[in-house]
Amino acid sequence: MSGPPLRVCDRVDPTGAAVYLYISAEGRPLVCRADRPCLVGHSNRAYPMVRAVRRISRMEGMRVASRVEISWTLPEGEFTYYHSEATVIEKLD
């Protein structure tokens, strides 16, 4: 990652919630971090959530985040709850 993250927040939101975006030196998004609610057992608490771009591919003339993973950092360790991999994209008319 290159340099400090970009902090994105809603100025009207009274909670002060923010998303931190980490960008490569080439301007590619790498990681997005935020505290998000997570249901663990019977409690809903905010834990650090990470959306990571694992691979960027060129498809149909565009750079596409072709492998993405989303995880929560829980007290007992990282829990990956979503991952995706795009192998083809289709241009719609």
C-alpha positions in Angstrom: 0.0 0.0 0.0 1.2 3.5 -0.7 0.8 6.3 1.8 -1.9 6.9 4.3 -5.5 5.8 3.5 -8.2 8.1 2.1 -10.9 8.7 4.8 -14.4 8.8 3.5 -17.4 9.8 5.7 -20.8 11.3 5.5 -20.7 14.8 7.1 -24.3 14.6 8.1 -24.0 11.2 9.8 -23.9 11.8 13.6 -22.1 8.5 14.3 -18.9 9.7 12.7 -18.6 6.4 10.8 -15.8 6.3 8.2 -14.4 4.1 5.5 -10.7 4.0 4.9 -9.5 3.3 1.3 -6.0 2.1 0.6 -4.8 2.8 -2.9 -1.7 1.5 -4.7 1.0 3.8 -6.1 -0.6 3.2 -9.5 -4.0 4.4 -8.3 -5.6 1.0 -8.0 -7.9 0.3 -5.0 -6.4 -2.4 -2.8 -8.2 -2.5 0.6 -11.3 -0.9 2.1 -11.6 -0.9 6.0 -14.5 0.1 8.2 -16.1 -0.9 11.5 -19.3 -2.7 10.6 -22.0 -4.5 12.6 -21.5 -8.3 12.8 -23.9 -10.8 14.5 -21.9 -13.1 16.7 -24.0 -15.5 18.8 -26.9 -13.3 20.0 -25.1 -10.0 19.9 -24.6 -7.5 17.2 -21.3 -5.6 17.6 -19.1 -3.5 15.4 -15.9 -5.2 14.3 -13.3 -4.2 11.8 -14.3 -5.2 8.3 -11.9 -5.5 5.4 -12.7 -5.7 1.7 -9.6 -6.7 -0.2 -9.0 -6.7 -3.9 -6.9 -9.8 -4.4 -6.5 -9.6 -8.2 -7.2 -7.0 -10.9 -7.6 -8.3 -14.4 -8.2 -6.6 -17.8 -11.5 -7.7 -19.4 -13.4 -6.0 -22.3 -10.8 -3.2 -22.2 -11.4 -2.4 -18.5 -9.5 -3.0 -15.3 -11.8 -5.1 -13.1 -11.4 -6.3 -9.5 -11.6 -9.9 -10.5 -10.9 -11.5 -7.1 -12.4 -9.9 -4.0 -12.6 -11.0 -0.4 -14.5 -9.6 2.5 -13.6 -10.4 6.1 -14.3 -9.4 9.7 -11.5 -9.2 12.3 -13.2 -10.9 15.3 -11.6 -11.4 18.7 -11.0 -15.1 17.8 -9.4 -14.3 14.4 -10.3 -13.3 10.9 -13.6 -14.6 9.5 -13.9 -14.5 5.7 -17.6 -14.4 4.9 -17.5 -13.6 1.2 -15.2 -14.1 -1.7 -15.8 -13.8 -5.4 -13.9 -14.3 -8.6 -15.0 -12.8 -12.0 -13.7 -14.8 -15.0 -15.6 -13.0 -17.7 -17.7 -9.9 -18.1 -20.2 -9.1 -20.8 -20.8 -5.7 -22.3 -24.5 -4.9 -22.3 -26.0 -2.9 -25.2 
